[in-house]
Amino acid sequence: MVNKAETTNDRDGNDKKRRKTSVNETTSPVKLSKEDLYANTIAFEEREASKRAPEKDAQLFHSTCDELRALFDDIAALKKENSEESRAKIAEKRVEGSLAFITLKKLNRLDKVRIRDGKEALHKEKLRVDSNRLQLQNLLYEADHLRKEVQRCYLFKSQDEEIELVPETEFYDKAPESISRPEKTKQDEHARRIARLEWELQQRKELDALCKELQGSKAKVAEDIISKTERLESLAPRLKDLLAATRPLQDALDMPIEKGWEIQKTVRLLVQPLYVLYANVSAYGEACDPLVSTTVQGDEEEARQVEITGNLNCESDDEASENGERESRGSYNRRKAAKQQDPLRQKRKALVKPHPLSVVITIKSKEGKESLALTFQYLPNAGFVTVKCSLVDFQVSGVAAGDVMSHENILNALFSEDNGDGSPNPKTKFQLQEYGITMDKFYSMMNDKDLGKPYKWAQEMCGIEFVNSGEKFITSSDKWQITIPATIKAIRARWEARLRLYQQVHELETGIVDTSINTEHNNPIRISSTLVQWTALSHAEYCASNVTKKFLDQNLAGRNDLYFRAIVTRGSAKLECYICVPCSFPESTPLWSLSLNWNGKHSAADNASVRDMEYWTNSLEAPKHPKTILSWQLKRAMSCLDIFLETEGPFYTPAEFTQDKTYLKSFRGRPRYRPLRIASNGSSSVFTQI
């Protein structure tokens, strides 16, 4: 801390210096400008800041602040005295305080100079560090580049390393001594390599000469072939004229020879499974069933090209193996890269690509002109046959009736556990695993291509039998004589059954069937209930209803069956009927589940009367009434609803339903059975208990 006396002495000394300086300045003839004076002052303060220690300036700052505090206290005390002497002392104190403030400002300037110099030094150091770091990165990059170049040199392979040379023993046995030089090459590996390359070059020159000779002979043979081809082509117009002259005779004898020839040309292009199918089904149609016809559809030119391409691929592979060494390696690699571009995607597409030709079997109905067309397509890479259904000369109308004739499920469950859902070929799962796709994705790809379903019976008809992971073409004619007639008969039975079912559903949906009269015993009985709706249901909607659980638990209703819902009303009562038509209809009878909404909701699970109604409705047998089973079951359900309401209605007031049916007793026995059964009574009919 600086004492006051020392400060005073310093101040007196400074005053003396100023006076001396001022005297010198007055005597000096040199005058400084304002800018030079400011620059000199700044330079002086910079030198002073660099020479003086910051700690001393800090001590001087604190001492000056203490001096100012003391001056402020003295001035405050002197102001309280308010005398002439105190005013004079206050003026002196002010001068001292002003000098102290000047000292503080100087210290502030010196501190700013030090801070500025520190920042500049820090910035210079950062620049130096950045420069060193950049040099380091350049050196590291250059070292890495040199390391890669060295590694590339180590990994360099000469083009001669890719040439397959003959073994050394064969080289020394067959090569002349002028080339082999065993006394030198056996000791020197480099010389031995050069000698083997010379022998390889000589052999290839000899093979090239032989190839040119063979190409010359090939050209001569080609010229001979062309001359013979031209001669044969000259015979074609004459043969056509001869054939045209025989057409009247063909028409008179009903012998379409030309048409048969065209068909045979197309049939020869079929792949083996489809050829087996066409030959056997055509023979069966001609011998046993004239309503079955077989045709071949598809692009004949593409099929012919596929057959030719297979042969050309073999020839091109042989030529490539013979002449591949003569071709430049760069062009070969480019062709190979273009051929193998995205191979996995090409394999996935090829897996669901069918043969260009397909076999169409058309089965006509015995009762009308409607026909069912089955298109058989063969997937060469997947190794199985698919079947797609379509309707011919048949116009589908109605929503519920349209589900009956859906081509997606018309052939499902034709035989036990054969819905066409899985691949019949065991190797498919391994192919899908290799190509990285799931079975669901494979099915969606087949659906996008509209290929149909791979039923097991289709594989048997085409003579394909899968054993373990391979496939085998069955050539036993006995097996085909058993399989094809049975399959055709099963398809015809399913087709005609669906036609009858379609007719029934269409009549119920459009209201063609008269549901106001029940003629079960040839005696008309009026039905008071009304059918207000007949709609189709999905399997999920059928399962969601609470009244069908017993059939689902007993596995009587499956995913391949058809489902409908009928709504019958009478007054405020509503009867909901859930119908399951088995896929094997009419061998199996449709199953009805009833739900009655009247004074609460009733079903077979909680109401004995509804259970009796359901039993009586399902007691009809479809094989006895294949053409009218649904309408008969519906009329039974409506008559049962009338009996239930007429026998139960009098117990409620006001009575909503009055009796308009004839029955002997409303209830019988302890279980209070209702008269649901229609019995003959002479020329009329009455209702009695079951």
Sequence and secondary structure as in RCSB ss.txt:
>XXXX:A:sequence
MVNKAETTNDRDGNDKKRRKTSVNETTSPVKLSKEDLYANTIAFEEREASKRAPEKDAQLFHSTCDELRALFDDI
AALKKENSEESRAKIAEKRVEGSLAFITLKKLNRLDKVRIRDGKEALHKEKLRVDSNRLQLQNLLYEADHLRKEV
QRCYLFKSQDEEIELVPETEFYDKAPESISRPEKTKQDEHARRIARLEWELQQRKELDALCKELQGSKAKVAEDI
ISKTERLESLAPRLKDLLAATRPLQDALDMPIEKGWEIQKTVRLLVQPLYVLYANVSAYGEACDPLVSTTVQGDE
EEARQVEITGNLNCESDDEASENGERESRGSYNRRKAAKQQDPLRQKRKALVKPHPLSVVITIKSKEGKESLALT
FQYLPNAGFVTVKCSLVDFQVSGVAAGDVMSHENILNALFSEDNGDGSPNPKTKFQLQEYGITMDKFYSMMNDKD
LGKPYKWAQEMCGIEFVNSGEKFITSSDKWQITIPATIKAIRARWEARLRLYQQVHELETGIVDTSINTEHNNPI
RISSTLVQWTALSHAEYCASNVTKKFLDQNLAGRNDLYFRAIVTRGSAKLECYICVPCSFPESTPLWSLSLNWNG
KHSAADNASVRDMEYWTNSLEAPKHPKTILSWQLKRAMSCLDIFLETEGPFYTPAEFTQDKTYLKSFRGRPRYRP
LRIASNGSSSVFTQI
>XXXX:A:secstr
   HHHHHHHHHHHHHHHHHHHHHHHH      HHHHHHHHHHHHHHHHHHS HHHHHHHHHHHHHHHHHHHHHH
HHHHHH SHHHHHHHHHHHHHHHHHHHHHHHHHHHHHHHHHHHHHHHHHHHHHHHHHHHHHHHHHHHHHHHHHHH
HHHHH   GGGGS    HHHHHHHS HHHH HHHHTT HHHHHHHHHHHHHHHHHHHHHHHHHHHHHHHHHHHHH
HHHHHHHHHHHHHHHHHHHHHHHHHHHHT  HHHHHHHHHHHHTS HHHHHHHHHHHHHHHHT TTEEEEEEE H
HHHHHHHHHHHHHHHHHHHHHHHGGGS HHHHHHHHHHHTSSHHHHHHHHHT   SEEEEEEEE SSSS EEEEE
EEEETTTTEEEEEEEEES    SHHHHHHT TTTTTTTSSTT  S S S TTHHHHHHHHT  HHHHHHHHHHHT
  B  HHHHHHTTEEEETTEEEE   HHHHHHHHHHHHHHHHHHHHHHHHHHHHHHHHHHT S TTEE TTSS E
E   EEEEEEEE HHHHHHSTT HHHHHTT S TTSEEEEEEEEETTEEEEEEEEE TTTTSS  EEEEEEESSS
EEETTT HHHHHHHHHHHTS GGGSTTTHHHHHHHHHHHHHHHHHHHHGGGSSS      S BS S BTTTTB  
 EEEEETTEEEEE  
